[in-house]
């Protein structure tokens, strides 16, 4: 939990691991390249759980 690492002192177990923030900008070319990788089975999407549309 990010708040735990920020707020709890190191001697109480907080802030022991480095972390970073990041974000991705998406564009059509990136999605096209990703789609080709999935289609060629070089990348396999992992689906952990499936939700019904009404539940999201």
N, CA, C and O atoms as a GROMACS GRO file, in nm:
protein
  224
    1UNK      N    1   0.084  -0.117   0.000
    1UNK     CA    2   0.000   0.000   0.000
    1UNK      C    3   0.089   0.124   0.000
    1UNK      O    4   0.178   0.137   0.084
    2UNK      N    5   0.066   0.211  -0.092
    2UNK     CA    6   0.148   0.329  -0.108
    2UNK      C    7   0.143   0.421   0.013
    2UNK      O    8   0.245   0.474   0.056
    3UNK      N    9   0.024   0.440   0.070
    3UNK     CA   10   0.011   0.526   0.188
    3UNK      C   11   0.091   0.470   0.305
    3UNK      O   12   0.152   0.545   0.380
    4UNK      N   13   0.090   0.338   0.321
    4UNK     CA   14   0.166   0.275   0.429
    4UNK      C   15   0.315   0.307   0.414
    4UNK      O   16   0.380   0.342   0.513
    5UNK      N   17   0.368   0.296   0.293
    5UNK     CA   18   0.510   0.324   0.271
    5UNK      C   19   0.545   0.470   0.297
    5UNK      O   20   0.654   0.501   0.344
    6UNK      N   21   0.451   0.558   0.265
    6UNK     CA   22   0.477   0.701   0.286
    6UNK      C   23   0.466   0.741   0.433
    6UNK      O   24   0.547   0.820   0.482
    7UNK      N   25   0.367   0.688   0.502
    7UNK     CA   26   0.333   0.739   0.634
    7UNK      C   27   0.398   0.664   0.750
    7UNK      O   28   0.414   0.722   0.858
    8UNK      N   29   0.434   0.539   0.732
    8UNK     CA   30   0.490   0.459   0.841
    8UNK      C   31   0.642   0.467   0.835
    8UNK      O   32   0.701   0.447   0.728
    9UNK      N   33   0.708   0.495   0.947
    9UNK     CA   34   0.853   0.504   0.948
    9UNK      C   35   0.918   0.370   0.910
    9UNK      O   36   0.857   0.264   0.924
   10UNK      N   37   1.041   0.377   0.861
   10UNK     CA   38   1.114   0.258   0.820
   10UNK      C   39   1.127   0.158   0.934
   10UNK      O   40   1.115   0.038   0.911
   11UNK      N   41   1.150   0.206   1.054
   11UNK     CA   42   1.169   0.114   1.166
   11UNK      C   43   1.041   0.043   1.206
   11UNK      O   44   1.046  -0.050   1.287
   12UNK      N   45   0.927   0.085   1.151
   12UNK     CA   46   0.800   0.015   1.174
   12UNK      C   47   0.758  -0.066   1.051
   12UNK      O   48   0.646  -0.118   1.044
   13UNK      N   49   0.847  -0.076   0.954
   13UNK     CA   50   0.818  -0.158   0.837
   13UNK      C   51   0.777  -0.081   0.713
   13UNK      O   52   0.750  -0.142   0.610
   14UNK      N   53   0.771   0.048   0.721
   14UNK     CA   54   0.732   0.127   0.604
   14UNK      C   55   0.853   0.172   0.525
   14UNK      O   56   0.964   0.179   0.578
   15UNK      N   57   0.833   0.203   0.401
   15UNK     CA   58   0.937   0.260   0.317
   15UNK      C   59   1.056   0.172   0.289
   15UNK      O   60   1.166   0.224   0.266
   16UNK      N   61   1.039   0.041   0.289
   16UNK     CA   62   1.154  -0.046   0.269
   16UNK      C   63   1.184  -0.074   0.123
   16UNK      O   64   1.298  -0.104   0.088
   17UNK      N   65   1.085  -0.066   0.037
   17UNK     CA   66   1.107  -0.098  -0.103
   17UNK      C   67   1.093   0.027  -0.189
   17UNK      O   68   1.005   0.110  -0.164
   18UNK      N   69   1.178   0.040  -0.290
   18UNK     CA   70   1.164   0.155  -0.379
   18UNK      C   71   1.039   0.141  -0.465
   18UNK      O   72   0.995   0.030  -0.495
   19UNK      N   73   0.983   0.251  -0.503
   19UNK     CA   74   0.867   0.249  -0.590
   19UNK      C   75   0.874   0.371  -0.680
   19UNK      O   76   0.946   0.467  -0.652
   20UNK      N   77   0.800   0.367  -0.787
   20UNK     CA   78   0.795   0.481  -0.878
   20UNK      C   79   0.656   0.489  -0.940
   20UNK      O   80   0.582   0.390  -0.946
   21UNK      N   81   0.624   0.606  -0.985
   21UNK     CA   82   0.498   0.628  -1.054
   21UNK      C   83   0.526   0.631  -1.203
   21UNK      O   84   0.635   0.668  -1.247
   22UNK      N   85   0.429   0.592  -1.279
   22UNK     CA   86   0.444   0.598  -1.423
   22UNK      C   87   0.308   0.599  -1.490
   22UNK      O   88   0.207   0.562  -1.430
   23UNK      N   89   0.308   0.641  -1.612
   23UNK     CA   90   0.185   0.637  -1.688
   23UNK      C   91   0.223   0.614  -1.834
   23UNK      O   92   0.335   0.643  -1.876
   24UNK      N   93   0.131   0.564  -1.908
   24UNK     CA   94   0.156   0.535  -2.048
   24UNK      C   95   0.066   0.622  -2.135
   24UNK      O   96  -0.054   0.637  -2.108
   25UNK      N   97   0.124   0.678  -2.236
   25UNK     CA   98   0.046   0.748  -2.336
   25UNK      C   99   0.014   0.647  -2.445
   25UNK      O  100   0.101   0.572  -2.488
   26UNK      N  101  -0.108   0.645  -2.488
   26UNK     CA  102  -0.149   0.548  -2.589
   26UNK      C  103  -0.179   0.617  -2.720
   26UNK      O  104  -0.226   0.731  -2.723
   27UNK      N  105  -0.151   0.548  -2.827
   27UNK     CA  106  -0.186   0.599  -2.958
   27UNK      C  107  -0.219   0.482  -3.050
   27UNK      O  108  -0.196   0.366  -3.013
   28UNK      N  109  -0.270   0.510  -3.165
   28UNK     CA  110  -0.316   0.407  -3.258
   28UNK      C  111  -0.203   0.313  -3.297
   28UNK      O  112  -0.223   0.192  -3.303
   29UNK      N  113  -0.085   0.367  -3.325
   29UNK     CA  114   0.027   0.283  -3.368
   29UNK      C  115   0.067   0.183  -3.259
   29UNK      O  116   0.098   0.068  -3.290
   30UNK      N  117   0.067   0.227  -3.134
   30UNK     CA  118   0.101   0.136  -3.024
   30UNK      C  119  -0.001   0.023  -3.012
   30UNK      O  120   0.036  -0.093  -2.994
   31UNK      N  121  -0.129   0.056  -3.022
   31UNK     CA  122  -0.232  -0.047  -3.013
   31UNK      C  123  -0.226  -0.142  -3.132
   31UNK      O  124  -0.251  -0.262  -3.118
   32UNK      N  125  -0.193  -0.090  -3.249
   32UNK     CA  126  -0.178  -0.175  -3.367
   32UNK      C  127  -0.063  -0.273  -3.348
   32UNK      O  128  -0.076  -0.392  -3.378
   33UNK      N  129   0.051  -0.223  -3.299
   33UNK     CA  130   0.167  -0.309  -3.274
   33UNK      C  131   0.135  -0.414  -3.168
   33UNK      O  132   0.173  -0.530  -3.182
   34UNK      N  133   0.066  -0.374  -3.063
   34UNK     CA  134   0.028  -0.469  -2.958
   34UNK      C  135  -0.068  -0.574  -3.013
   34UNK      O  136  -0.056  -0.693  -2.981
   35UNK      N  137  -0.162  -0.533  -3.094
   35UNK     CA  138  -0.254  -0.628  -3.156
   35UNK      C  139  -0.183  -0.729  -3.243
   35UNK      O  140  -0.220  -0.847  -3.243
   36UNK      N  141  -0.081  -0.686  -3.316
   36UNK     CA  142  -0.002  -0.779  -3.399
   36UNK      C  143   0.075  -0.877  -3.312
   36UNK      O  144   0.087  -0.995  -3.348
   37UNK      N  145   0.129  -0.831  -3.200
   37UNK     CA  146   0.201  -0.922  -3.110
   37UNK      C  147   0.108  -1.026  -3.051
   37UNK      O  148   0.146  -1.143  -3.039
   38UNK      N  149  -0.013  -0.986  -3.014
   38UNK     CA  150  -0.110  -1.081  -2.960
   38UNK      C  151  -0.152  -1.179  -3.069
   38UNK      O  152  -0.162  -1.299  -3.044
   39UNK      N  153  -0.178  -1.129  -3.190
   39UNK     CA  154  -0.221  -1.215  -3.300
   39UNK      C  155  -0.114  -1.317  -3.337
   39UNK      O  156  -0.146  -1.430  -3.375
   40UNK      N  157   0.013  -1.278  -3.327
   40UNK     CA  158   0.123  -1.370  -3.360
   40UNK      C  159   0.161  -1.459  -3.242
   40UNK      O  160   0.254  -1.539  -3.251
   41UNK      N  161   0.090  -1.444  -3.132
   41UNK     CA  162   0.110  -1.522  -3.009
   41UNK      C  163   0.248  -1.501  -2.946
   41UNK      O  164   0.298  -1.589  -2.875
   42UNK      N  165   0.308  -1.386  -2.972
   42UNK     CA  166   0.433  -1.351  -2.904
   42UNK      C  167   0.404  -1.293  -2.766
   42UNK      O  168   0.489  -1.296  -2.677
   43UNK      N  169   0.284  -1.239  -2.750
   43UNK     CA  170   0.238  -1.186  -2.622
   43UNK      C  171   0.104  -1.252  -2.594
   43UNK      O  172   0.018  -1.259  -2.681
   44UNK      N  173   0.087  -1.300  -2.471
   44UNK     CA  174  -0.039  -1.363  -2.434
   44UNK      C  175  -0.104  -1.280  -2.323
   44UNK      O  176  -0.048  -1.267  -2.214
   45UNK      N  177  -0.223  -1.225  -2.350
   45UNK     CA  178  -0.292  -1.151  -2.244
   45UNK      C  179  -0.338  -1.248  -2.135
   45UNK      O  180  -0.389  -1.356  -2.164
   46UNK      N  181  -0.320  -1.208  -2.011
   46UNK     CA  182  -0.360  -1.290  -1.898
   46UNK      C  183  -0.490  -1.233  -1.842
   46UNK      O  184  -0.496  -1.116  -1.804
   47UNK      N  185  -0.592  -1.315  -1.836
   47UNK     CA  186  -0.721  -1.272  -1.783
   47UNK      C  187  -0.741  -1.342  -1.650
   47UNK      O  188  -0.760  -1.463  -1.644
   48UNK      N  189  -0.737  -1.263  -1.544
   48UNK     CA  190  -0.746  -1.318  -1.409
   48UNK      C  191  -0.890  -1.349  -1.370
   48UNK      O  192  -0.918  -1.451  -1.307
   49UNK      N  193  -0.980  -1.261  -1.408
   49UNK     CA  194  -1.119  -1.278  -1.366
   49UNK      C  195  -1.210  -1.210  -1.468
   49UNK      O  196  -1.173  -1.109  -1.528
   50UNK      N  197  -1.327  -1.266  -1.488
   50UNK     CA  198  -1.424  -1.210  -1.582
   50UNK      C  199  -1.546  -1.164  -1.502
   50UNK      O  200  -1.598  -1.238  -1.419
   51UNK      N  201  -1.590  -1.042  -1.529
   51UNK     CA  202  -1.705  -0.985  -1.460
   51UNK      C  203  -1.821  -0.970  -1.558
   51UNK      O  204  -1.800  -0.943  -1.676
   52UNK      N  205  -1.941  -0.987  -1.507
   52UNK     CA  206  -2.059  -0.957  -1.587
   52UNK      C  207  -2.067  -0.806  -1.606
   52UNK      O  208  -2.025  -0.729  -1.519
   53UNK      N  209  -2.122  -0.762  -1.718
   53UNK     CA  210  -2.129  -0.620  -1.748
   53UNK      C  211  -2.206  -0.544  -1.640
   53UNK      O  212  -2.170  -0.432  -1.606
   54UNK      N  213  -2.309  -0.605  -1.586
   54UNK     CA  214  -2.391  -0.539  -1.485
   54UNK      C  215  -2.315  -0.520  -1.353
   54UNK      O  216  -2.353  -0.436  -1.272
   55UNK      N  217  -2.208  -0.597  -1.332
   55UNK     CA  218  -2.134  -0.592  -1.206
   55UNK      C  219  -2.020  -0.490  -1.204
   55UNK      O  220  -1.959  -0.467  -1.100
   56UNK      N  221  -1.992  -0.429  -1.318
   56UNK     CA  222  -1.881  -0.332  -1.321
   56UNK      C  223  -1.930  -0.191  -1.312
   56UNK      O  224  -1.849  -0.098  -1.313
   0.00000   0.00000   0.00000
